[in-house]
Amino acid sequence: MRYWCLKNVSLSKGYDFKTISGVDTLYCYYPSNEAYRGFFESLEKEIVSAKELNGGFIPKDTLRISIGDKEFFFNGMSKGFYFFIDTSRWVRIGLKHPSKNTNLLDIQVQCEATGIYLLGLVGLIQHIEALLFPIAIIQSELTRIDGNIFVQFDLSSVIEKDFIVSKKRKHRREDGGRRGYQSLKIGDNPFLARFYDKRIELVGKEKRSLMETYFLFHGFDLNKPIWNFEFEWHRDFFKRYGIRTVEDGLKKVETLFHHSMKIIRFVDKTTLSQKDLEANRLHRAKTHPLWEYIDQSYTFNAIPQSYEALEKIIPKKSVYDSKVFMTEFESLLNKGVENDVYLSQEDVKEILKRSGLWLTERTKKLLKPFKPLPLIVDGVNYVLSRNRTPIKTLPSNLSPISTHELKQFESALLRALHSELAEKDWDISLIMKNLKTIESEIKNRKYEQSELELWQA
């Protein structure tokens, strides 16, 4: 079964109401296989034809297609995906063009509550993957899970919104009347908490009969309050803890729920001092017994659970370097090819020239400095430039060297300079530095000689 009904949870200051816990929403993506393109193109022709026949609009439940061995109704289009729902209302499947919006996988799956309650979540996923097998690679990418617990209790009679401790205080929404709220939402994508009156939510819904049968099966009294308490987790939240696939997520559902009960906490105001209460230091209060009871009551037994502590993954700081640039550039070129965009070589060269990408001062600074390679020939030390030109190494102290030897050094450096200037990309910084050093040394010697001659005169 999808849920486990808890009847013997340890009491927490008198709370002993019935609960049913599990997962009631799951969204994921699957990558397409080689057969998908032909399937999608044929499908798209059917959709276009149906729209033309109906003046651009496809009436509800009129266009039928087959995925695997099951029949689906066309269910509209959203964010580039054509959506279809099976005739049993167990699952919605979204399909997109394989060459468009390539940062998303081609096949989106949304498990409907009807399918989850009738087949069980694991059974429903197995059913879906069997249907998708001819057009998909069965490697799921999880995008959303709602971990929830139904309670035979009016949560609004105890939980006061002003005593919920969370960093998400700015993201709260309350719906209700004079007697109190009927629903309360805390937080926003990628992680939020929500609790609401389930009986009110089911009024006028197709699934009401199914849900009432389900509640009765688990021993709930339909004449007493029934509330749903749930956490909604999205892809970015899962990424923090290295959760990627459906299996990863389902193995961690219990741990995620208990962890979330600590992130968002309803506190017992009676455990605060008057001073802390007036200063609104709610974080100092103990967790309310009702919150603890709900936390203790949550279990998920559809698959064996992993109880390893959640370890937050600190993402590496992204660096936009030449490798990333070339990957994006190649992707852009492929997009141009797919859409028959024409550009001449002259157009591309002009764009590159105008960009001055390789000429900016910041780009030059980011380049790793070239380290000249040492070389010894006949006992004489040299270094090689980028262009493999040998540059005679200048001693750190020029005082012991005669002026004649300095002139020889200068001649050798000038030859190296002429050799470099003949290259396409010069590397003359070291040569010019050494020439200036020699020039300065020779000038100093001439000045000192002149001073000596004047003193002797």
TITI-393927 format. One record per residue: y, x, z negated of N, C-alpha, C in turn. Coordinates in steps of 0.02 Angstrom, whole numbers, plus 32768, in hexadecimal, padded with zeros to 4 digits. Example, Ala and Ser with C-alpha at 12.3 -4.5 7.8 and 13.67 -1.06 7.14 Angstrom:
7EE482947E7A7F1F82677E7A7F5B82947E7A7F9082827E9E7FCB82AC7E9B800282857E76
END
This chain:
7FC3802A8000800080008000803F802B80008075800C801380B48030801780D2803B7FD280C8800E7FA480E780127F6280B280157F2B80C880297EF1809D80287EB580C280017E8080A47FCC7E6680C47FA37E3380B87FC17DEE80ED7FD07DCB80E77FF17D8A80EA7FBC7D5380B77FBB7D2880B67F8A7CF180B27FAB7CAD80A37FEC7CAB8099800D7C6B80C6804A7C62810380447C798133807A7C718148807D7C28815280BB7C0E816780C17BC881AA809E7BBE81AF80787B8881EC80527B7C8227807F7B6D8262806B7B83829F80907B7682CF80617B5482CD80607B1182F780347AE882F07FEB7AFD82B27FD47B0482A77F8D7B0F82A07F767B5682AF7F9F7B8882A97F8B7BCE82607F8B7BE282497F527BFC82037F4B7C0E81FA7F1D7C4A822A7F1B7C7882257EEF7CB281F87F0F7CE781DE7EE47D1481B27EFB7D4981DA7F1E7D8081B97F4E7DA081D97F737DD781A67F7E7E0F81C07F857E4C81977F977E8681BF7FCE7EAB81A280087EB281C9803F7ED081A8805B7F0E81D0807B7F3881B780987F7681EE80AD7FA581E180A47FE6821180B4801B8216807780488252805E8056825680228080827D802E80C18293806C80CE82B4807D810D82A380C4811F829580D0815F828981148177829E811981C082C9814A81D082DE8157821582CA819F822682B581A9826482A581ED827A82AB81F382C682A7823082DF82A8823D832782688262833A8257825C837B822082838398823782A183DA822282DF83E9823282FC842A820682DC8460821F82D8849D81F982BB84D481CC82F084F4819982D98519816E8307853E817E830285898155832285B38163832585FB816082E1861C813882B38601813082718620816B824386128196825785E281CC822B85CB81FF821C86018213824F86288249824586598237820E868A81FB821086A681E681DC86D681E5819886B581CC8195867681CA815686518210813B8647823F8167863382838150862482A78138866382A0815E869A82C3814C86D882AB810886F2826A80FB86EC824F80BA87008269808386D3826D8091869282878062866182D18052866E82F88086867D833F807C8689834C805086C68322805786F98328802C8734831D7FE3872182EC7FD686F682DF7F9186DF831B7F7486BA833A7F9D869083747F86866983AF7F77869783BD7FA486C683F47F9986F683E87F5A871F83AB7F51873683997F16875E83A27ED68735838C7ED886F683927E9C86CB83DB7E8B86BD84057EBE86B6844C7EB286AB846C7E9386E984597EAA872384747E8F876284617E46876A84257E348756840E7DEF875C84317DC0872B84497DDD86F384677DB386BF84B27DC086B684D37DD786EA851B7DE186E785317E1786B785087E4C86B1851B7E85868685047E7E863E84E27E47862E84CC7E3C85E984837E2885E8845C7E4685BC84147E3585B6840B7E07857A83F97DC8858483EE7D99854C83B87DB3851C83BF7DA084DD83907DB784A983487DA484BA831C7DD384AE82D37DC984B582BE7DB284FB82E27DCA852E82CF7DB7857382B07DF2859982CA7E2E858E82AF7E6985B182777E888587823B7E8985A282027EA4857E81E97EE485A081D77F15857881BA7F538593817E7F65856781577F95857F811D7FAC855881267FF58545811B800485068118804984EE80D3805084CF80AB807D84EB8065808084D78043804084EB801F802184BD7FFE7FE184CC80217FA784AA80607FB0849780847F7B847380C17F64849B80D07F24849681097F0784BA81487F0A848F81807F1A84B081C17F1F848E81F57EF684B282267EDC848C82607EBB84A8829A7EEC84AC82C37EE584E183017F0C84E4832F7EF384AD834D7F21848783747F0F844B83BB7F2A844C83D37F3B848884187F53848E841E7F9E8496845C7FB5849A84697FFD84A3849C8014846F84918050845484BF806B842284BD80B7842584F980D6842A8501811E842984D38143845A84CE8126849784A8814684CC845D813684CB8446810E849B83FF80FD849783F480B484AB83C180A784D383A9806384DF8378805484A68383801C84838357800C844A83287FD2845C82EB7FD7844182B87FA4844C82967F96840982867F5683FE82637F4383C182227F2183D581EC7F3283B281AB7F1683C581A97ECC83B4817E7EA783D5817B7E5E83CC81697E4A8385814A7E77835F81387E68831981717E7882E981A67E97830381DF7EAC82DB81CC7EE082A681A17F0F82BA818B7F44828C81B47F84829481CC7F9082D181ED7FD082DF82207FC9831782577FEE831182887FF483478283803B83638284804083A58280808183C682BB808883F582DE80C183EE831780D0841A83048106844B831780FD848B8307812D84C08347814084E48351818184F1838C81978515837881C1855283AA81CA857E839E81F385BA8390823B85A5835C825A85C0834A829E85AA837D82D485BA83AB82C685E983DC82F985FC842182ED85DD842882B885B5846882A88597846482B1854B849E82C5852F84A282CE84E6846682F784CD845F833384EB8422835B84DE841E83798498845383718470844F8389842A8425835A83FF8413831F841A83E882F083F683A482EC8419836F82E183F2832E82D58410832E829184338300828884628303824E849082EB820D847282C18210843E82A181D3842482B281C983DB82D1819083CD82E48180838882B88147836E82A2814D83308277811A8312829680FF82D2829680BC82CB82AE809C828D8277806E8274825A807E823B82258055821E8244801781FE82307FDC8214824A7F9D81FA82257F8A81B982497F67818D822C7F53814D81EC7F2A815781EC7EFE818A81B17ED3819781737EFD81A2817A7F3281CB81417F5E81D9812C7F85819C815E7F9B8174814E7FC3813881277F998106813D7F5A80FA811C7F3080C880D77F1980DE80CD7F0F8120808D7EF6813880597F2E8142806F7F66816080407F9C817080407FD4813D80737FD78113807C801280E980A18046811280CA806F80F380F4809E811880CA80D1813F809880EE8120806E8120814280498100817C802E80C48171800B80A181A78039809181E18077807E81D280A8806E820680B980AC822F80C380E5820D80D481238231809A8138825E805D8132824680238143826F8020811582AD802F80D682A3803080A582DA806580B8830E80A180CA82F680D880DD832380C7811C834B80AC814E8329809D818D834B8066818483808038815583748005814683A68025812683E4805780FB83D9807A80DB841180A2810E843980C1813D841780EE816D843880C981A88458808A81B18447806581EC845D806981FA84A8806781C784D5806B81D6851D80AE81F3853480E481E8850E812681FE85258149822E84F4812A823D84BC814B826584888120829E8470814282D08455812083058430812282F083E680E982EA83C780E782CE838380FA83038350813B8311834F8159833E831E819A831D8305819582F982CF81CD82D082B8820782F9829C824282DD82A2827E82FA8282829E82C28259829C82C8821882B2829481EA82FE828E81E98317824F81EC8360824581E98376821781B0834881ED8196835C81C2815E831F81A7813A832481A480F882F4818180CD831B815C80988306811E8089832080F9804F82E780F4801C82F081167FE382C081107FAD82D880D87F7E82AF80A47F7482C8806A7F4E829880527F1982B3802C7EEB828A800E7EB682A47FC77EA982787F957EB282897F507EA2827E7F467E5782AD7F247E3682A87F197DEE82B07ECE7DDF82887EB67DB0828D7E717D9982C17E6F7D6183007E7B7D7583347E827D4283787E7E7D6683AA7E617D4583EE7E5D7D6084137E9D7D4C84177ECC7D7A84387F0C7D6C84827F047D5C84A27ED17D7A84EA7EC87D6E84FA7EB37D2784C77E9C7D0284D27E867CBD84D87EC17C8D84C47EFD7CA484C77F387C7984F07F717C9884E47F7E7CD885057FB87CF8854F7FA97D06857A7FCD7CE385C27FC77CEE85D97FFE7D1D85FA7FEA7D52860C801C7D85863A80527D6A866180437D37869080747D1B866D80AA7CF1862C80A07CE5860880D27CBC85D080F37CE585DB80F67D2685AE811B7D5285CD815F7D5F85AB81937D4D85C581D87D5485AB81F57D9585DA820A7DBF85C782277E00860482487E1F85F8827A7E49862F82987E6E8646826A7EA6862282337EB0863082067EE8865A81CA7ED2868581D37EA186AC819C7E8586DA817B7EB986F081A27EEA871F81887F1C86FC815B7F4F86BA815F7F52869581397F85866C81037F63868F80CE7F4E866D80977F2D868280557F4E865280297F5486627FE77F70863C7FB37F4886607F7E7F3586437F4A7F0B864B7F077F2D86167EDE7F2C861A7E9A7F4686017E6B7F1086257E357F06860F7E067ED286437DD27EC386337DA87E9286617D727E7F867A7D797E38868B7D417E1986A97D427DD686777D597DA186387D497DAA86067D597D7685EF7DA27D7886057DC77DA785F07E0D7DAD85E07E1E7DF585CD7E5C7E0085C07E717E45857A7E5C7E5B85737E537E9D85327E447EBB85157E827EDC85407EB27EEA85297EF27F06855B7F287EF485427F657EEE856D7F9E7EDE85537FDA7F0485817FFB7F27856F80377F4E859780727F33857480AB7F2B859480E87F12858481207F4285B881407F5D85AD81787F8A85B281647FD285A281947FFD85A6818A8045857681BA8066856C81B280A7854181DF80CD8555822880BF8526825580AD84DE825080B884B5823B807B84D68224804584B08211800A84D681DC7FE384B681A37FD784D7816E7FB284A581467F8984BF81237F57849680F67F2E84AF80AF7F3B848180807F368494803A7F428465800E7F1984817FDB7EF784577FAA7ED684767F657EE0844B7F347EEB84647EF27EFD84317EBC7EEC844A7E7E7EE884217E437ED983F67E347F1683B67E407F1283897E387F4C83817DEF7F5F83817DC17F3083797D7A7F4083B37D617F6A83F07D767F59842A7D627F8184277D827FC684127DC07FC9840E7DE4800983DD7DC4803983A97DA3802083757D85804A83887D40806483BD7D22804A83D07CDF805F83DE7CDE80AB83BA7CB380CF83C37CAC811783A27CE28141837C7D0F8123835C7D45814883157D31815E83017D4A819982BF7D3C81B482887D57818782967D8F816682627DB0813D825B7D9280F782807D5C80E882807D4180A4823A7D2C808E82167D0880B981D37CF080A781A47D2A809A81A87D5E80C5817D7D9980BC818C7DBB807981CD7DC4806981E07DE6802C81CC7DBE7FEE81D57D7D7FF181C27D547FB781777D577FAA81507D577FE081077D5F7FDA80F67DA27FBB811B7DD47FD181107E187FB981207E1D7F6E81577E007F5A816A7E017F1381377DDD7EE781207DA37EFF80EE7D7D7EDA80AD7DA47ED3809A7DC77F08805C7DEF7F0780607E257ED0809C7E3F7EC480A57E737E9280BB7E587E4E80B57E167E4580BF7DFA7E0281077DEA7DF081347DE97E2181797DD77E1381807D8B7E0E81B17D757DE781C27D2E7DE081FF7D217E0C81F77CF67E3F822D7CEA7E6E82677CC57E4F825E7CA87E1482947C847DF282BD7CB17DC482A87CEF7DBE82CD7D1F7D9582F27D517DC283237D757DA783497DA47DD0831B7DD97DF0832B7DE97E2F83097E217E5283407E4B7E7283457E897E5D83777EB67E7983547EF17E9C83767F0B7ECE835D7F477EF0838B7F817EDE836E7FB87EC983927FF57EB78379802B7EE783A6804A7F0D838E807B7F3F83BE80B57F4983A180EC7F5F83C781267F7683BB812E7FC183F281397FE483EE8143802D83FD818D803C83CC81AF805983D381F6806883D3820180B38401822B80CB8406823A811383F78283812283F68293816283E182D5817A8405830E81578447830A8151846D834281338459834C80EA8446831780C8842E831D808383EA8340808283BE832C80B0837C834C80B38381839680C383B183A880EE83B983EE810283C7841B80C683EA8400809583FB8428805983BC844180368385841D803F8348842E801A830E84418049831F8451808782EC846880B782BB843280CC82CF83F280C882A483BB80DD82B483AA8125828183AE8151828E83A581998265836C81B78225836881A881FA833781C781EF82FA819A81D182C581B881C1828981918191829C8158816082C58167813082D98133815282FF80FA8181832D810D81A7835180D981CA832080AA81EB82EE80C8821282BE80A181E78293807581B0827980908185824C8069816382708030815482AF8038813582D68002816682E27FC881A782DC7FD781DA82EB7FA581FF82AD7F8C81E882727F9F820D82357F8E8218822E7F4381E482357F1B81EC822D7ED3821E82617EB78216829F7ECC824382D47EB5828B82C67EC9829482AE7F0682D8829D7F1E82F682657EF582CE82327EE582E781F97EBE82FD82107E7982D182357E5682E2824C7E12831E827B7E12832282A47E46835C82D27E4D839C82AA7E57839882767E7F83D3824C7E8D83EA82267E5083BB82147E2483CD81F17DE683F5821E7DB783F3825F7DC2841B828E7D9A845F829A7DBB846182977DFE84A082A17E2284CF82677E1484B4822A7E1784DA81ED7E0684BA81D07DC784E481C57D9484C981B57D5184F2817E7D3184CF814B7D1784EF81177CEF84E8812C7CA6852181327C838520814E7C40852881187C0A8511812A7BCF851580FE7B958557810C7B70858680DF7B7785C980EA7B5A85C880ED7B0E859480D17AEF859080D27AA6858281187A8B856E81467AB68560818B7AA0859E81B87AA585D7819B7ABA861581C17AC0864081B97A82866481EC7A70869581E67A3A86D181C07A5586FA81A47A298735817F7A3E876481AC7A65876881EB7A518794821B7A72877D82287ABA873B82317AC48720823D7B07872681FE7B32871E81C57B13872381867B37876A817C7B51879B81897B2687E281827B3A87F581B47B7087D681F07B6E87E582247B9F87BA821D7BDE878F81EA7BDF876381DD7C18873482177C27871D82397BF186ED82717BF986A682547BF98696822E7C2C8657820A7C2F861B82387C35862682737C5385EE82A17C5D85CE82B87C1C85F282AF7BE485D782C37BA385A6828F7B8685A682547BA3857B821F7B89853282297B9D8506820D7B7684BE820E7B8784B081DB7BBE847A81E77BE3846681B77C16845081757BF68464813E7C15845480FC7BFA840880F07BFC83EB80D07BC983A380C27BC9838A809B7C0683B4806F7C2183A080497C5D839680797C9883C380A87C9F83BF80D97CD5837F81047CCD837181177C8F8335813E7C8182F681167C9182F780D67C8282BC80AC7C8F82AE80A67CD982E4809B7D0082DC80977D4982C280D97D6582DE81107D4C82C981527D62827E815E7D548269814D7D17822281567D0481F481297D2B820E80F07D4181E480BE7D6381D680CF7DAC81FF80FA7DCA81F781067E1281BB81327E21818F811A7E4D815881437E67815081337EB1812F81617ED5811F81567F1C80DA81757F2780A8814B7F35806481647F3A8046815C7F7F807081517FB2805681497FF680368189800F805381C27FFC80348203800A803C822E7FCC801082607FC38016828C7F88805B82AC7F84807782AE7F4880BA82C77F3E80BB83117F2C80F083337F4380FD83787F2F813283777EF9812283937EBF815183907E87817583D27E7B817583FD7EAD819B843B7EA781E5842A7EA28209844F7E79825184427E718275844B7EB382A784207EBF82CF84267EFC82FA84647EF782F7848E7F29832084CA7F2C835384C27F63839284C37F4F83C784BB7F8083CD84F87FAC83CD84EC7FED83D28523801D841C852E802D8433856B80208479857C802F847C85938078849E856C80A3849F857F80EA84C585C080F684AC85E6812584CF8624813785108613815A8543863B814E85828631816F8579863E81BA858C860D81E285838615822A85B88645824685A2866F827385CF869E829485CF868F82DE860A868182F8860F86738340861686B5836585DE86CE837F85DF870F83A085CF870683EB85C7873F840D85BB873D8455857A871984668547871F843A850786FF8447850E86B38446853286998414853D8650841085678639844B859B8661845C85C6864F8494859E864A84D58573867B84E2854C867B851F851A8641852184FF862F84E784D185F584E584F685B584F7853285AC84DB855A857184EB857185728533858385AD854B859B85B58590856385A285C1852685B985B284ED85AA85DC84DE855F85DC84E4854085A184D984F8859B850D84D185C4854B84E985C3858184CA85EA857384D08634855B850A864A854A85138690851184E486A684DF84DD867B84A784B0868A84BF8468869084EF84558666850A84118669852E840686AB8552843B86C28574843787028543842F873B850C8454873884D8844F876D84BA8409876E84AA83EE8732848B83AB872D84B98375874984FA837F8744852A834D875B854A835F879E852B838F87C2854283A38805858C83B6880785A283DB87D485E783F487D385EB84328800861E8435882C8626846F8858865F849B8840865184DB88388684850D88298677854B885486AC8564887386A485A2889A86A685DE886A868E8617888186918654885886D986668848870686588877874D8667886C8769863E8832875385FE882E876A85D287F7875585EF87B48716860487B086FB861F8772871E8660875F8727868C8791874986CC8784879086C1876B87B2868F878887F78681877487FA8668872B87CA863D871987C8862386D487BC865D86A3878D868986B4877E86C1868887B986F1868387DB86FA86BB8815872786BC884D870B8690885A86C98696888F86A9866F887F86AA8624883F86A58613882C86A285CD883D86E385A88839871B85CD8846875C85AD8817876A857387DA874D857787AB8750853F879E87978527879587C585578784880A854487C18836853987FD8818853F883B883F85398860883484F7884D880084D1887387F18495886B8827846088A18833843A889F88678406886A885983D28863881883C088318806838D87EA881583A687DE880883E6879C88168403878D8860840087C18889840F87B788D1840E87A588EA83C787C688CB839587B988DF8350877388CC833A875A889583558718887E834286E088A8836086F088CC839686BD88F683B586AA892F8387866B893E838486558976835A866F89B78377868D89E3834F86A88A21836986708A4E838486808A7083BB864F8A9E83D9864C8ADE83B086108AF483A286078B33837D85F38B6983AF861F8B9B83B986108BD183E985D08BF583D685A98C06840985698C2883FD85728C7483FA85578C9583C7855E8CDE83C285328D0283F5854B8D3D840B85278D65843D85368DAF843085038DD98432850D8E22842A84F38E468468851F8E6D8488850C8E9384C485218EDC84B984EF8F0984BA84FB8F5184B085228F5E846F85128F38843B85328F4283FB85778F2383F5858F8F01842A85D18EE0842885C68E95841C85EE8E7A83EC85E78E3383DA86118E06840885F28DD0841F86138D9D844886018D58842C86288D26844286138CE0843986188CBE847D85EE8C8C848885EE8C6884C886158C2784C286408C1A84F486668BDC84F686388BA3850E86558B668512862E8B2D852C86138B3C8571863A8B62859886268B7285DD85FF8BB385E285E68BCB85A985BD8C0885A585E48C4785B886268C4685AF864F8C8285BB864D8CAE857D863B8CF08585863A8D1C854B86818D2F853586908D2484F586D28D3584D986C88D6A84A386E78DA484AD86DE8DDC847F86FA8DC9843A86D18DD6840786E48DC483C387198DF483A8874E8DD8838C87858E00837187778E0E8327877D8E4C831087748E5C82C987A78E37829E87938E27826187C18E03823487FC8E2D822087F38E6F821C882A8E9D820A88388ECB824688748EC6826388858EED829E88A78F30828E88B88F3B825088DD8F78823C88BA8FB9825188788FBF824788578FFF8258884F900B82A3885C8FD682CB88518FDC831388908FF9833588859027836288BD9046838688DC901483B7891A902383CA893C8FF883FA89178FF8843C88FC9031844F88D69036848D889A9006848C887790058452883D8FD8844C88538F8F844D888D8F80842E88A78F3C843188B58F26847888CF8F5484A188DC8F4584E7889B8F37850D88668F5A84FA88258F4E8519880A8F08850688138EF784C588018EB384AF88288E7F84D788698E8B84E088948E5D8504887D8E54854B886B8E8A856D88538E8785B288128E5E85B787E58E6A858787A58E45858887B18DFA857E87E18DE9855187F08DA2854588118D828581883C8DA785A4885C8D8C85E088298D7E861787F78DAA861D87C28D9D864E879B8D5D863C878D8D5585FB876B8D1985E587958CDB85F287D88CE185E888068CAA85F488048C95863E88088CC5866B88068CB686B387C48C9486C6878F8CAB86A7874D8C8E86B5874B8C44869E87688C36866387698BF1864987948BC3867487CE8BDE868A87FC8BB486B187DE8BA086F487AB8BC2870987898BB1874887598B76873E874A8B6686FE871B8B3086EF873F8AEC86F087178AB786F887338A7486FA874F8A5F86B687288A6C8681873E8A5C863D87498A9D861687898AAE860D87998AEE85EC87828AEE85A387738B2B858B87678B358544878A8B76853187CC8B71852887F48BAF852188158BB684DC88058B8984AE88288B8B846D881C8BCD844787DE8BE5844587CE8C23842287EE8C5F844587EC8C5E8488880A8C9684AE88558C9A84A088788C6184A288C08C60849788D18C75845088A78C60842088B28C7383DA88AE8CBF83D2887A8CDE83F188728D2783EC88A98D4D841088BF8D34844988F58D55846F89368D54844689448D1B842589808D1783FC897D8D4683C089418D4D83A489388D7C836B89468DC38381892B8DD783BC89378E1B83D689808E2583E6899F8DF3840689E68DF784178A118E0283D98A018DDC83A58A278DE283668A1E8E27834789E08E41834989D28E83832D89F78EBA835389F88EB683958A1B8EE983BE8A668EE683B28A828EAA83AB8ACA8EA3839D8ADB8EC3835B8AB28EB683298ABE8ED382E68ABD8F2082E98A8F8F3B83108A8A8F8483168AC88FA1833A8AE08F7F836C8B1C8F9683908B588F9583628B5D8F6083398B958F59830B8B938F9182D78B578F9D82BC8B508FD2828A8B60901782A88B4D902382E68B5C906283078BA7906B83118BC8903583248C119037832E8C34904782EC8C1E902882B68C3B903582748C33907E82608BF79098826F8BE990DE825E8C16910E82858C2090FF82C58C4A912A82F08C92912882D88CAA90ED82C58CEF90E782AC8CF9910E826B8CC6910C82408CCB912F81FF8CCB917B82098CA59192823D8CA191DA82498CDE91F6826D8D0491CA828F8D3E91E082B88D7591FE828C
END
